[in-house]
């Protein structure tokens, strides 16, 4: 019995010894990110510490979208009677003014239409005189009612024909009042119906176009807007009249102020909805279809925050230095949120709440830690 007791005690002591040895050989997980400064280094770094503070910071929603125009502001230009395009100077992106000549068309149909109009107008002059003559004769019973009625019908029919031909001429931008036998033209002008810019040119000079063909596509920028896609969870945070700024990937520093005008609640398969915004001052260099980023500023909230210089970026992450002793500092990962007025929101601020955080000299500590890793 005494022998068994001695063996058991030996095994127990051996196990304890092994455990202590294991504890001695296992490094503390903090050591890799721990920087220790000497007294001279500490004085040179001018380290200052503080704690996570509650700051009033506006939350920002970052979304994407593109410039769009409502259907009524997309103008398609065609030739109602067809014809050959003889000239145009339009190019996509070109600015145009209302009433400006944007193309010239030619066709023998235009000549025939003017000829028919002049012939009908001449006949109408004769029939009007004949109608008045037959009317007077009929009143004096010098002619039959049948002849008078026939004359009246011919006169009314010719008036209808002239009115119809006048409208056909107006369709091709010819003022019927200006048509005479001496100025019949084979060509007609196409005028811009709006002031805006050219979106597309669909035909080349010399091509014959049918009445249904689209020659040019124009954009009226009066109601051009930014159409953003906002996730369902963020829709309740938005309101009509809310301000935001938009910018392109090519020029992110150039901000375009906008205001929310319409919030759709028709969700897509991706659980996003359209939010329409008007530009406060539309930049004509922004064309429909241009993709843009936008930042929507929400109301201010009290959130955990630190000064910007307390946070250092390292290998794709954001870190702060937590003071462990008078001259030891542990680099600790954090998650950041909105930045405003020199402070950055700390999303996981609770994990470092109440701890001494380096607010000045953090970059110096990062350099010291890098040098330590290289040694």
Secondary structure as UniProt FT lines:
FT   HELIX           2..25
FT   TURN            29..30
FT   HELIX           31..33
FT   STRAND          34..36
FT   HELIX           39..45
FT   STRAND          48..50
FT   STRAND          53..68
FT   HELIX           71..73
FT   STRAND          74..77
FT   TURN            80..81
FT   STRAND          83..87
FT   TURN            92..93
FT   STRAND          95..96
FT   TURN            98..99
FT   STRAND          101..106
FT   HELIX           108..139
FT   TURN            140..141
FT   HELIX           145..171
FT   TURN            172..173
FT   HELIX           176..178
FT   TURN            181..182
FT   STRAND          187..191
FT   STRAND          196..201
FT   TURN            205..206
FT   STRAND          208..209
FT   TURN            211..212
FT   STRAND          216..219
FT   HELIX           221..223
FT   STRAND          225..231
FT   HELIX           232..235
FT   TURN            236..237
FT   TURN            240..241
FT   STRAND          243..247
FT   TURN            250..253
FT   STRAND          256..263
FT   TURN            269..270
FT   STRAND          272..279
FT   TURN            284..285
FT   TURN            288..289
FT   STRAND          291..307
FT   HELIX           308..310
FT   STRAND          312..314
FT   TURN            315..316
FT   STRAND          317..323
FT   STRAND          328..334
FT   STRAND          336..340
FT   TURN            341..342
FT   STRAND          343..346
FT   TURN            347..348
FT   HELIX           349..352
FT   TURN            353..354
FT   STRAND          357..360
FT   HELIX           362..374
//
